[in-house]
């Protein structure tokens, strides 16, 4: 039977239960099953007049926010969450249901976080940076190798060495006011309060690109602080799709729940033995993400990605949030503060 996580606000109706099992093939049947077991539940989730989910309610099935509402199909292995919706012009929120899903599975879809206006601005900004139309101090660039091989990639440079849209990475984007503004929105503040604290810095603010018919194979790994040369092990990364990330465009592949294995290798990359033990085909899923949507990813969850086999780019923006007390091991320096005391403030320039 499907596992249904009861929203905190409705647990009193369910006798305090946090999770229940319901036999259902659709979200509609889930609600009917909940009503049969806990009278009064249906009116909290269902609009009788409109025959749809109640306004302000969204449903997450197996980690993805469904756009099909009551018609969304459910399997016997499904996990279902009901939570406040992110529409209507209100700021997105990070719900108890999403936190519970993240804690168990190591990732959770946050829904469409970047508005159409934000998405257009981020795309245009990164293009302008790569083409040298604008320059921002501190931003670094790494070209795609063009061979698909991870080892042997070029080093990072300050400022674009040439005008091209084929950069693999553009880093230190907290120095750019457009990207910094996106990084500091309320949803990400709520998430970092949950998993980091009040004073939050970032290890990297990184644009990742798999150019059309190119891209680099990223081997199985975890994102571990020791491998980055820092004295803590961050756990919260927000990954935003600037284009549709699909199997064909080289989306991430992940092993849900693998963050609970702990750190397998402080140097990031997963041994062949651990790959055989933990990354078998039956445990791996393709993490497809629509443009404008964001995913919260646990840094220790095993993940990889392939090359882009299409005629369009697969671009994303990734930010690893961590405790502001974190230091670089060799130098002892701290990192840019995003939230809390002495947080960075976006500074508009002539190029904005």
C-alpha positions in Angstrom: 0.0 0.0 0.0 1.1 3.6 -0.6 2.7 5.4 2.3 1.1 8.8 3.1 2.8 11.4 5.3 0.2 13.4 7.2 0.9 17.1 7.3 1.6 18.4 10.8 -1.5 20.6 10.7 -3.7 17.5 10.1 -2.1 15.0 12.5 -4.7 15.7 15.2 -7.4 14.4 12.9 -5.2 11.3 12.3 -4.9 10.6 16.0 -1.3 11.9 16.0 -0.1 9.6 13.3 2.7 10.9 11.2 2.5 8.3 8.5 -0.3 5.9 7.4 -0.7 3.3 4.6 -3.5 3.6 2.1 -4.6 1.3 -0.7 -5.0 3.6 -3.7 -4.3 3.9 -7.4 -4.7 7.7 -7.7 -4.4 10.8 -5.4 -8.2 10.9 -5.4 -8.4 7.4 -3.9 -5.7 8.4 -1.4 -7.9 11.2 -0.1 -11.0 8.8 0.0 -8.9 6.3 1.9 -7.8 9.0 4.4 -11.4 10.1 4.9 -12.6 6.5 5.5 -9.9 6.1 8.2 -10.0 9.7 9.6 -13.4 11.5 9.0 -12.9 15.2 8.4 -9.6 14.7 6.5 -11.2 15.1 3.0 -12.6 18.6 3.6 -9.1 19.7 4.5 -7.6 18.5 1.2 -10.5 18.5 -1.3 -12.6 21.2 -2.9 -16.1 19.6 -3.2 -17.5 22.3 -5.5 -14.6 22.4 -8.0 -13.7 18.7 -7.7 -10.0 19.3 -7.3 -7.4 19.7 -4.6 -8.2 22.5 -2.2 -6.8 25.9 -3.2 -3.4 26.3 -1.6 -2.7 22.5 -1.5 -0.2 20.6 -3.6 0.7 16.9 -3.7 4.2 15.4 -3.9 4.4 11.8 -5.1 7.7 10.1 -4.9 9.6 13.4 -4.5 8.0 15.2 -7.4 5.3 17.9 -7.2 2.4 16.6 -9.4 0.6 18.9 -11.8 -2.1 16.2 -12.3 -3.8 16.7 -9.0 -6.4 14.1 -8.1 -5.6 12.1 -11.3 -2.0 11.5 -10.4 -1.4 7.7 -10.4 -0.1 6.0 -7.3 1.7 2.7 -7.0 1.9 0.4 -4.0 5.4 1.6 -3.3 4.6 5.3 -3.6 5.2 7.9 -0.9 2.7 10.8 -0.9 2.9 14.2 0.8 0.3 17.0 0.9 1.7 20.4 1.5 1.0 24.1 0.9 1.2 25.0 -2.7 3.8 27.5 -4.1 1.5 29.4 -6.5 -0.6 32.5 -6.2 2.3 34.9 -6.2 3.3 34.0 -2.6 6.9 33.2 -1.7 7.6 29.4 -1.8 8.0 27.7 1.6 9.9 24.7 2.8 7.4 22.4 4.3 7.6 19.7 7.0 6.7 17.2 4.3 9.6 18.2 2.1 12.0 18.2 5.0 10.9 14.6 5.9 11.3 13.5 2.3 14.8 15.0 2.1 15.9 13.5 5.4 14.9 10.0 4.2 15.8 10.1 0.5 18.6 12.7 0.3 16.8 14.9 -2.2 13.5 16.6 -2.7 12.0 18.6 -5.5 11.2 22.2 -4.5 8.9 22.9 -7.4 9.3 25.9 -9.8 11.3 28.3 -7.8 12.7 30.6 -10.5 9.9 32.7 -12.0 9.8 33.3 -15.8 11.4 36.7 -15.2 14.2 35.3 -13.0 14.9 32.5 -15.4 15.2 34.9 -18.3 17.5 37.1 -16.3 19.7 34.3 -15.1 20.1 32.9 -18.6 20.9 36.2 -20.1 23.3 37.1 -17.4 25.3 33.9 -17.7 25.4 34.3 -21.5 26.7 37.8 -21.1 29.4 36.7 -18.7 30.6 33.8 -21.0 30.6 36.0 -24.1 32.5 38.8 -22.3 29.7 41.3 -22.7 30.0 42.1 -19.0 32.8 41.5 -16.5 32.4 40.8 -12.8 35.4 40.7 -10.5 36.1 37.4 -8.9 34.1 35.2 -11.3 36.1 32.3 -12.7 35.6 30.2 -15.9 36.4 26.6 -16.9 36.1 25.5 -20.6 34.4 22.2 -21.5 37.0 19.7 -22.6 35.0 18.6 -25.7 36.0 15.0 -25.2 33.5 14.0 -22.5 36.4 12.9 -20.2 36.5 14.3 -16.7 40.2 14.0 -16.1 42.4 16.5 -18.1 39.9 19.4 -17.9 41.4 22.9 -18.2 42.0 24.9 -15.0 39.8 27.8 -13.9 40.7 31.3 -15.1 39.8 34.8 -13.9 37.6 36.3 -16.6 36.7 34.4 -19.8 39.8 33.5 -21.9 37.6 33.6 -25.0 34.0 34.5 -26.0 32.1 31.2 -26.1 28.9 29.6 -24.7 30.8 26.3 -24.3 32.2 26.8 -20.7 31.7 23.8 -18.5 31.7 25.9 -15.3 31.4 29.5 -14.2 32.2 29.8 -10.5 32.1 32.4 -7.7 28.8 33.8 -8.9 28.0 35.2 -5.5 30.1 38.1 -6.8 27.4 38.8 -9.4 24.3 40.8 -8.2 21.8 38.9 -10.4 22.9 35.5 -9.1 23.4 36.7 -5.5 19.8 38.0 -5.4 18.5 34.6 -6.5 20.6 32.8 -3.9 19.2 34.9 -1.1 15.5 34.4 -1.6 13.3 33.4 1.3 12.9 29.7 0.4 16.6 29.2 0.6 16.7 31.1 3.9 14.1 28.8 5.3 16.0 25.7 4.1 19.3 26.9 5.6 17.7 27.7 8.9 16.6 24.1 9.0 19.9 22.5 8.0 22.6 25.0 8.7 21.6 27.8 11.2 21.4 31.5 11.3 24.8 32.5 9.9 25.3 30.8 6.5 28.1 30.9 4.0 28.6 29.1 0.7 31.5 27.0 -0.6 30.6 27.5 -4.2 28.1 29.3 -6.3 28.4 27.5 -9.6 27.0 27.5 -13.1 27.2 24.1 -14.6 26.9 23.6 -18.4 26.6 20.7 -20.7 26.8 22.4 -24.1 24.8 21.1 -27.0 26.2 17.7 -28.2 29.0 18.0 -25.6 29.4 17.9 -21.8 31.6 16.0 -19.5 30.9 12.7 -17.8 31.0 13.2 -14.0 31.9 10.0 -12.2 30.0 8.6 -9.2 30.9 10.8 -6.1 29.8 12.5 -3.0 30.4 16.2 -2.3 32.6 16.0 0.8 34.2 18.9 2.7 37.5 17.1 3.1 37.8 16.7 -0.6 37.0 20.4 -1.0 39.7 21.3 1.5 37.3 22.7 4.2 36.9 21.8 7.8 33.2 20.9 7.8 31.0 18.6 5.7 28.1 20.6 4.2 24.9 18.7 3.5 22.6 21.2 1.7 23.0 22.1 -2.0 20.3 23.8 -4.0 20.4 22.9 -7.7 18.3 25.0 -10.1 17.6 23.9 -13.7 18.0 26.8 -16.2 17.0 24.4 -19.0 15.1 21.1 -18.9 17.4 18.4 -17.5 16.4 15.1 -19.1 18.1 11.8 -19.8 19.0 12.9 -23.3 20.6 16.1 -22.1 22.7 14.4 -19.4 20.6 14.9 -16.3 22.0 13.7 -12.9 21.7 10.1 -11.9 21.3 9.5 -8.1 21.0 6.8 -5.6 18.2 7.8 -3.3 18.9 7.3 0.4 22.6 6.8 -0.1 23.4 9.8 2.0 22.6 7.6 5.0 25.7 5.5 4.2 27.8 8.3 5.5 31.0 9.5 3.8 32.4 6.6 1.8 35.5 8.5 0.6 36.7 11.8 1.9 38.2 12.5 -1.5 34.8 12.5 -3.2 35.0 9.8 -5.8 33.4 6.4 -5.2 35.6 3.3 -5.5 34.7 0.5 -7.9 33.8 -1.7 -4.9 31.4 0.9 -3.5 29.9 1.4 -6.9 29.2 -2.3 -7.2 27.7 -2.4 -3.8 25.6 0.8 -3.9 25.1 2.0 -7.5 23.6 -1.0 -9.1 21.0 -0.3 -11.9 18.1 -1.1 -9.7 19.1 1.5 -7.1 19.8 4.4 -9.6 17.2 6.9 -10.8 17.4 9.6 -13.4 16.8 13.0 -11.7 14.9 14.9 -14.4 14.2 18.5 -13.6 12.1 21.0 -15.6 13.5 24.5 -16.4 13.0 26.9 -13.5 12.6 24.1 -11.0 15.0 23.5 -8.1 16.0 20.4 -6.1 17.5 20.3 -2.6 20.3 17.7 -2.7 22.2 16.1 0.3 25.9 16.5 -0.5 26.6 12.9 0.6 24.0 11.3 -1.8 25.8 9.4 -4.5 25.4 11.1 -7.9 26.8 11.3 -11.4 25.9 12.7 -14.8 26.6 11.9 -18.5 27.0 13.9 -21.7 24.4 15.9 -23.6 23.2 14.2 -26.7 20.9 17.0 -27.9 21.2 20.2 -29.9 20.3 22.3 -26.9 22.4 23.1 -23.8 21.7 21.7 -20.3 22.5 24.5 -17.9 22.0 24.7 -14.1 23.0 26.8 -11.1 24.2 25.0 -8.0 24.9 26.5 -4.5 26.3 24.6 -1.5 25.2 26.3 1.7 27.2 25.7 4.9 27.9 27.1 8.4 29.5 30.5 8.3 32.2 29.3 10.7 33.6 27.0 8.1 37.2 27.6 7.1 39.6 26.5 4.4 42.0 24.1 6.0 45.2 25.4 4.4 44.6 29.1 4.7 42.2 29.3 7.6 40.1 31.8 5.6 36.3 31.9 5.9 33.8 32.0 3.0 31.3 34.5 1.7 28.4 35.0 4.0 25.0 34.7 2.3 22.6 34.9 5.3 23.1 36.3 8.8 25.5 38.8 10.2 27.7 40.5 7.5 25.8 38.9 4.7 26.7 40.0 1.2 24.5 42.7 -0.4 23.8 42.8 -4.1 25.6 45.7 -5.7 24.2 46.8 -9.0 26.8 47.8 -11.7 26.6 49.4 -15.1 26.4 45.9 -16.6 23.2 44.9 -14.8 
